[in-house]
Amino acid sequence: MTTVGKIYRTQFNNRIKDAIETNEGVFVVSFSNLSGLVLSDLRKDLKKAGASMFVSKNSIAENALKELGHDALADRVASQTAFVWTSADSAAVSKILVEFSKEKENVSVQGGLLDGRVLADADVKVLSDLPPREVLLSTLLGTIQAPLTRLAGALNAKSRDLLSILKQYSEKKGGN
């Protein structure tokens, strides 16, 4: 016969594994001595960025991560643990988490997963320094368009030069 505690742990374990497998970005945050209001404010900020937060027992978090083959991340689980997962812009979510950990001394981002790749805490900080997705896309578009713009400018310059030469020749011959 299965005990209620075992059913409870199994459900939480499955919830964590499903969320890790279905989301592009997952961050592991350790915290201690935070009030419910502070966590609620963090949840609201994360929700605006398209992310959600799930607080877990350390043993359940470690088991779920190890079952998925992320032993390096499972070893970083410490203190009280929260998972933050998102399918939206991971850079924006990491920026919120890094700024929150700077404001609160008893909060630290332990690492995460981005498209199945394990991130160290330093990688999460680098990710938070990236500009928003829209800025990156516009930069990429500008980079793609630049050669075409230069080509069009070069073609126009040659035709302008030809017209200028023809006009000068015409004026030299006494025409308008």
Buried (B, 14 or more C-beta within 10 A) or exposed (E): EEEEEEEEBEEBBEBBBEBBEEBBBBBBBBBEEBEEEBBEEBBEBBEEBBBBBBEBBBEBBBBBBEBBEBEEBBEBBEBBBBBBBBEBBBBBBBBBBBEBBEEBEEBBBBBBBBEEEBBBBEBBBEBBEBEEEEEEEEEEEEEEEEEEEEEEEEEEEEEEEEEEEEEEEEEEEEEE
